[in-house]
Amino acid sequence: MNNPISKINSHNEWDKLKEVVLGVASHTMATLTWNSPEPIPESIKSKAYLLAQEAYPKWLLDEVNEDLEDMAKTLKQFGVKVHRAKPHDLSTMFSSPFGWSSTGNDVYNIRDLHLIVGNNVLESSSPVKSRYFEATALYNVWYNQYFTSGFRWLVAPKPMLSGEVLTPYFRDEDERELTHEDMRYKELTDGRLEKLHKLSEKEILFEAANTVRMGKDLLYLISSSGNELGAKWLQSVLGNEYRVHTTRDIYRSSHIDSTVLCLKPGLVLLNSTRVNPKNCPKIFDKWDKIYFDDVAPFTQNEIDLQKNIRDKIHAELVSLGFETNLQSMGSPWVGMNVLSLDPKTVMIDERQTKLMKVLEGYGITNVPVRLRHPYTHGGGLHCATLDTVRDSKLEDYFN
């Protein structure tokens, strides 16, 4: 007997979760982006591929996949139907007519490029060249699970990504004046410092994870992964039924779900290294706020992997002429990156015991799961999942 076809329906971050898409880690390697119209010499290309695979050893991918499988089992125990992404061959080099070529990114952070707004599925236009075809990893889900029941499939214009897309905040890092957030970041990451960039406004550029959903209202972060044009496009396609609010003062880097997490109507979790009563988005004036930043630090295993393997491979690939994703690690505050199963229950990284205690004080039940490599893969539980069906309806929580 065939399973009944579901209808996409997700209006916020907290209503009872019914169906979700979960990322995958198999076949991941370092991204190789070549920012030149000139062909890559075969000797350089062969060496680069070996290095890119070495950056993601089999034991690492096995552990990430084990953790994802355990997440899937836990979700099913709560009655959630789990779909899995199906990536293409991420090692295949593709070319652009705008003077660059690249291999693919991983398909672990499945939420990054997909925004569900009611019965709408929106593919965003990432400023990262290696993510150009990443959204195709969910086509099996859209066609096989939801297409028959119908939904609005909206795709942002494909960007050209020519010229300087990301501009460094600081041309000379030695002249950078460290903020409280920078110092706290270094404490949690064994001395690393997040590289900050500004995004150009030449074309529509944004990743879906720049947005948090609250029924008729969406909060959009202007950042290195979402520009003003992206917010304007989002408002234009959603129409007058929705209100897209922008903020730029709470976080200088990318994605909003390690900074603002709406747990239920009237209650928001805020990263207190970035958000305070002075810069908190006005939309939350009447909501209760949980200010928190005391996340667990990077694990020693991830620090060792980064320092002993990935940083060295990154330097080698750069010397060969490639741009890679190896120098970046996820923010330590992805530890706040919870997935709500309902307004009283969240799935949470088992290492975040201090956050669990805080949430318990607000009547929220924690469901701990193991997540051994969130910083290496650049995302937490919310990043690695995409809720397609929640038991909810479109509501206005602010009027």
TORFIMI-349528 format. One record per residue (C-alpha): x, y, z. Coordinates in Angstrom, 3 decimals. Layout:
! residues N
X; Y; Z .
...
***
This chain:
! residues 399
0.000; 0.000; 0.000 .
1.427; 3.387; -0.999 .
2.003; 6.024; 1.659 .
-0.436; 8.955; 1.437 .
0.979; 12.069; -0.236 .
1.456; 14.926; 2.224 .
0.922; 18.625; 1.699 .
3.681; 21.055; 2.618 .
2.553; 23.192; 5.549 .
4.961; 24.973; 7.905 .
4.268; 28.499; 9.145 .
6.669; 28.917; 12.056 .
9.532; 27.335; 14.009 .
7.562; 25.732; 16.866 .
4.243; 24.055; 16.008 .
4.044; 20.260; 16.265 .
6.476; 18.744; 13.784 .
5.025; 16.148; 11.401 .
7.556; 15.819; 8.561 .
11.160; 16.878; 8.073 .
13.998; 16.605; 5.557 .
17.336; 15.547; 7.037 .
20.754; 16.284; 5.539 .
23.408; 13.748; 4.526 .
27.208; 13.677; 4.781 .
28.273; 10.910; 2.368 .
30.768; 11.694; -0.420 .
31.626; 15.102; 1.044 .
35.018; 16.593; 0.243 .
36.491; 20.078; 0.441 .
35.056; 22.446; -2.139 .
37.345; 23.494; -4.996 .
36.483; 26.829; -6.582 .
38.586; 28.156; -9.460 .
38.094; 31.890; -9.997 .
39.468; 32.130; -13.509 .
38.171; 31.474; -17.032 .
41.465; 29.710; -17.782 .
41.315; 25.887; -17.630 .
42.776; 24.143; -14.600 .
45.995; 22.292; -15.442 .
45.386; 18.562; -14.988 .
48.407; 18.083; -12.711 .
47.099; 20.778; -10.346 .
43.548; 19.437; -10.526 .
44.601; 15.880; -9.655 .
46.606; 17.026; -6.649 .
43.763; 19.283; -5.470 .
41.227; 16.441; -5.586 .
43.408; 14.207; -3.438 .
43.820; 16.982; -0.870 .
40.084; 17.790; -0.920 .
39.221; 14.170; -0.110 .
41.880; 13.999; 2.603 .
40.166; 16.900; 4.387 .
37.090; 14.725; 4.969 .
38.429; 11.307; 6.038 .
36.097; 8.318; 5.966 .
35.962; 8.032; 9.765 .
34.688; 11.612; 9.973 .
31.896; 11.097; 7.448 .
30.978; 7.780; 9.082 .
30.555; 9.488; 12.455 .
28.507; 12.339; 10.999 .
26.232; 9.868; 9.204 .
25.869; 7.801; 12.387 .
24.729; 10.905; 14.253 .
22.278; 11.805; 11.490 .
20.844; 8.266; 11.549 .
20.391; 8.519; 15.321 .
18.621; 11.857; 14.817 .
16.301; 10.211; 12.301 .
15.461; 7.429; 14.784 .
14.722; 9.968; 17.522 .
12.496; 12.018; 15.229 .
10.556; 8.895; 14.245 .
10.020; 8.060; 17.918 .
8.141; 11.361; 18.157 .
5.975; 10.424; 15.183 .
7.881; 12.557; 12.674 .
8.186; 11.337; 9.081 .
11.797; 11.750; 7.909 .
12.851; 12.354; 4.299 .
16.482; 12.306; 3.187 .
18.255; 14.478; 0.651 .
19.802; 12.826; -2.423 .
22.873; 14.746; -3.614 .
24.440; 14.581; -7.028 .
28.157; 13.785; -7.383 .
29.563; 16.702; -5.402 .
33.060; 16.139; -6.802 .
31.988; 17.000; -10.351 .
33.492; 20.302; -11.481 .
30.942; 22.608; -13.116 .
31.658; 25.797; -15.039 .
29.984; 29.179; -15.202 .
29.943; 31.501; -18.226 .
30.976; 34.259; -15.808 .
34.567; 33.150; -15.416 .
34.614; 30.629; -12.585 .
34.148; 26.915; -11.924 .
33.637; 24.836; -8.805 .
32.840; 21.505; -7.244 .
29.812; 21.185; -4.958 .
29.349; 21.829; -1.272 .
28.096; 19.171; 1.127 .
24.368; 18.525; 1.646 .
24.463; 18.476; 5.428 .
23.037; 21.941; 6.179 .
19.821; 21.287; 4.333 .
18.000; 24.364; 5.690 .
20.562; 26.851; 4.398 .
19.123; 27.197; 0.898 .
15.447; 26.299; 1.477 .
12.721; 28.347; 3.125 .
9.281; 26.879; 3.801 .
6.588; 29.535; 4.207 .
3.183; 27.911; 4.541 .
2.726; 25.954; 1.303 .
5.587; 27.782; -0.408 .
9.014; 26.255; -1.047 .
11.636; 28.916; -1.757 .
15.089; 28.112; -3.118 .
17.459; 30.922; -2.244 .
20.357; 32.314; -4.274 .
23.533; 31.680; -2.310 .
26.565; 33.951; -2.703 .
28.748; 30.813; -2.377 .
29.762; 29.466; -5.788 .
30.112; 25.869; -4.630 .
26.419; 25.861; -3.598 .
25.121; 26.701; -7.088 .
23.421; 23.327; -7.668 .
23.028; 22.192; -4.057 .
19.250; 22.670; -4.064 .
18.869; 19.803; -6.553 .
19.590; 17.422; -3.648 .
15.985; 17.946; -2.529 .
14.336; 17.460; -5.910 .
13.663; 13.806; -5.090 .
11.717; 14.958; -2.018 .
9.727; 17.654; -3.815 .
8.781; 15.462; -6.784 .
8.224; 12.153; -4.980 .
6.676; 13.301; -1.714 .
4.845; 16.580; -2.271 .
4.424; 17.497; -5.934 .
1.159; 15.588; -6.409 .
-0.535; 17.428; -3.532 .
0.667; 20.759; -4.905 .
2.791; 23.615; -3.582 .
4.267; 26.890; -4.818 .
7.861; 26.255; -5.866 .
9.664; 29.589; -6.004 .
13.283; 29.889; -7.101 .
15.327; 33.049; -6.648 .
17.190; 34.280; -9.743 .
20.490; 32.505; -10.277 .
23.278; 35.001; -9.522 .
26.257; 35.603; -11.793 .
28.708; 35.855; -8.854 .
31.219; 37.762; -10.933 .
33.687; 40.235; -9.491 .
34.032; 40.794; -5.754 .
30.955; 39.271; -4.098 .
32.258; 39.249; -0.521 .
34.360; 42.153; 0.751 .
36.393; 41.679; 3.941 .
35.265; 43.835; 6.864 .
38.922; 44.379; 7.628 .
41.464; 44.659; 4.835 .
44.157; 44.304; 7.507 .
43.168; 41.892; 10.289 .
46.033; 43.220; 12.447 .
44.183; 46.546; 12.729 .
40.953; 44.899; 13.833 .
39.645; 46.042; 17.202 .
38.248; 42.957; 18.933 .
34.711; 43.126; 20.307 .
33.285; 41.220; 23.269 .
31.880; 38.708; 20.781 .
35.306; 38.273; 19.165 .
36.956; 37.637; 22.537 .
34.257; 35.159; 23.558 .
34.592; 33.441; 20.191 .
38.317; 32.965; 20.782 .
37.657; 31.524; 24.258 .
35.266; 28.923; 22.849 .
37.386; 27.959; 19.827 .
40.899; 27.628; 21.255 .
42.029; 30.975; 19.860 .
40.378; 31.091; 16.424 .
38.888; 34.332; 15.128 .
35.925; 34.515; 12.770 .
36.688; 36.194; 9.442 .
33.992; 38.762; 8.644 .
32.795; 39.917; 5.222 .
30.279; 42.297; 3.672 .
28.026; 41.189; 0.830 .
27.682; 43.189; -2.376 .
24.337; 44.613; -3.549 .
24.866; 44.028; -7.280 .
22.342; 41.188; -7.481 .
19.896; 39.186; -5.341 .
21.937; 37.154; -2.866 .
20.669; 35.366; 0.221 .
20.557; 32.050; 1.986 .
17.281; 30.905; 3.508 .
18.891; 30.385; 6.922 .
19.083; 34.180; 7.178 .
15.374; 34.104; 8.001 .
13.277; 33.139; 11.023 .
9.532; 32.481; 10.516 .
6.749; 33.675; 12.820 .
3.504; 33.192; 10.903 .
2.738; 36.353; 8.930 .
6.059; 37.885; 9.990 .
9.588; 36.925; 8.961 .
12.785; 38.385; 10.381 .
15.618; 38.606; 7.826 .
19.270; 39.215; 8.735 .
21.309; 41.497; 6.475 .
24.691; 39.764; 6.611 .
27.458; 38.119; 4.624 .
24.900; 35.552; 3.451 .
21.940; 37.843; 2.773 .
21.770; 41.294; 1.204 .
19.104; 44.009; 0.961 .
18.089; 42.902; -2.529 .
17.421; 39.402; -1.202 .
15.031; 40.774; 1.418 .
13.223; 42.873; -1.207 .
12.846; 39.857; -3.511 .
11.514; 37.740; -0.647 .
8.878; 40.355; 0.212 .
7.909; 40.717; -3.443 .
7.240; 36.994; -3.990 .
5.439; 36.460; -0.668 .
3.186; 39.467; -1.239 .
1.109; 41.540; 1.157 .
0.022; 38.525; 3.209 .
3.463; 38.511; 4.847 .
5.740; 41.123; 6.401 .
9.522; 40.778; 5.955 .
11.406; 42.674; 8.662 .
15.155; 43.254; 8.325 .
17.869; 43.589; 10.951 .
21.606; 44.148; 10.546 .
22.834; 45.125; 14.023 .
22.674; 41.792; 15.842 .
25.232; 39.714; 13.889 .
27.919; 40.617; 11.347 .
28.528; 37.168; 9.860 .
25.901; 34.754; 8.450 .
22.616; 33.003; 9.253 .
20.244; 33.969; 12.020 .
19.583; 30.636; 13.744 .
22.548; 30.845; 16.112 .
21.353; 34.308; 17.179 .
17.526; 34.304; 17.224 .
15.437; 31.185; 17.894 .
11.682; 31.552; 18.358 .
10.498; 28.788; 20.719 .
6.765; 29.557; 20.835 .
4.499; 32.585; 20.524 .
5.785; 35.211; 22.935 .
9.107; 33.516; 23.762 .
12.420; 33.984; 21.925 .
15.914; 32.674; 22.666 .
18.596; 35.289; 21.927 .
22.373; 35.017; 21.758 .
23.439; 37.547; 24.391 .
26.932; 38.024; 22.925 .
25.207; 39.657; 19.963 .
21.737; 40.739; 21.072 .
20.976; 43.074; 23.968 .
18.019; 45.273; 24.965 .
19.412; 48.147; 22.873 .
19.756; 46.327; 19.527 .
17.089; 43.635; 19.940 .
14.753; 43.732; 16.908 .
11.697; 45.825; 17.737 .
9.385; 43.038; 16.638 .
10.169; 41.274; 19.934 .
9.355; 44.257; 22.188 .
6.360; 42.484; 23.746 .
7.856; 38.974; 23.807 .
9.624; 37.302; 26.716 .
13.339; 37.030; 25.971 .
15.856; 34.416; 27.076 .
19.325; 35.966; 26.814 .
21.923; 33.190; 26.713 .
25.447; 32.624; 25.408 .
27.074; 30.048; 27.713 .
27.421; 27.284; 25.131 .
29.865; 24.398; 25.353 .
33.201; 25.146; 23.618 .
34.516; 23.406; 20.526 .
35.436; 19.786; 21.201 .
39.132; 18.970; 21.271 .
38.624; 16.428; 18.468 .
37.278; 19.095; 16.140 .
39.994; 21.573; 17.094 .
42.696; 18.954; 16.425 .
41.147; 17.992; 13.087 .
41.024; 21.640; 12.038 .
44.548; 22.557; 13.136 .
46.360; 19.379; 12.152 .
44.617; 18.563; 8.877 .
42.151; 21.083; 7.464 .
44.116; 24.325; 8.001 .
47.176; 22.765; 6.370 .
45.203; 21.428; 3.407 .
43.518; 24.806; 3.031 .
46.910; 26.501; 2.725 .
48.036; 23.966; 0.116 .
44.889; 24.381; -1.966 .
45.164; 28.163; -1.859 .
48.771; 27.885; -3.051 .
47.460; 25.843; -6.000 .
45.036; 28.643; -6.888 .
41.777; 27.331; -5.387 .
39.269; 28.877; -3.025 .
37.959; 26.354; -0.467 .
35.593; 26.063; 2.479 .
38.221; 24.553; 4.787 .
39.293; 27.587; 6.771 .
35.804; 28.207; 8.124 .
34.266; 26.392; 11.066 .
30.753; 26.766; 12.376 .
30.143; 29.351; 15.066 .
30.386; 27.947; 18.629 .
26.865; 29.278; 19.090 .
25.429; 26.655; 16.758 .
25.124; 24.886; 20.117 .
21.993; 27.041; 20.562 .
20.693; 25.685; 17.263 .
17.738; 23.667; 18.601 .
14.910; 22.087; 16.582 .
11.436; 22.480; 18.078 .
9.299; 19.345; 17.998 .
6.376; 21.279; 19.487 .
5.999; 24.418; 21.651 .
7.058; 22.475; 24.765 .
9.747; 20.163; 23.337 .
13.075; 20.793; 21.599 .
15.726; 18.498; 20.152 .
19.101; 19.725; 21.408 .
22.816; 18.887; 21.221 .
23.583; 16.665; 24.223 .
26.657; 18.754; 25.100 .
24.579; 21.869; 25.767 .
23.682; 21.032; 29.360 .
23.598; 24.674; 30.533 .
21.110; 25.631; 27.846 .
18.983; 22.606; 28.732 .
18.741; 23.799; 32.324 .
17.681; 27.283; 31.217 .
15.010; 25.926; 28.874 .
13.667; 23.614; 31.583 .
13.047; 26.731; 33.668 .
10.622; 27.869; 30.952 .
8.747; 24.560; 30.934 .
10.478; 23.197; 27.837 .
11.430; 19.517; 27.648 .
14.817; 18.718; 26.120 .
15.470; 15.740; 23.834 .
19.283; 15.405; 23.741 .
20.953; 13.894; 20.675 .
24.599; 13.290; 19.823 .
26.257; 15.674; 17.397 .
30.011; 15.105; 17.232 .
31.024; 17.390; 14.341 .
28.678; 20.397; 14.097 .
31.552; 22.909; 13.897 .
33.468; 21.016; 11.204 .
30.283; 20.790; 9.130 .
29.230; 24.317; 9.997 .
25.773; 23.664; 11.395 .
23.658; 22.371; 14.254 .
20.334; 20.565; 14.516 .
18.282; 23.363; 13.004 .
20.736; 23.700; 10.097 .
20.721; 19.983; 9.268 .
16.911; 19.755; 9.157 .
14.117; 21.345; 7.141 .
10.604; 21.123; 8.557 .
8.183; 20.639; 5.664 .
5.017; 19.824; 7.615 .
3.932; 21.185; 10.983 .
0.467; 20.923; 12.514 .
-0.222; 24.635; 12.155 .
-2.066; 27.398; 10.369 .
-1.083; 30.892; 9.309 .
-1.457; 33.269; 12.253 .
-0.552; 36.845; 13.155 .
1.438; 36.890; 16.422 .
2.094; 40.636; 16.535 .
-1.286; 42.347; 15.915 .
***
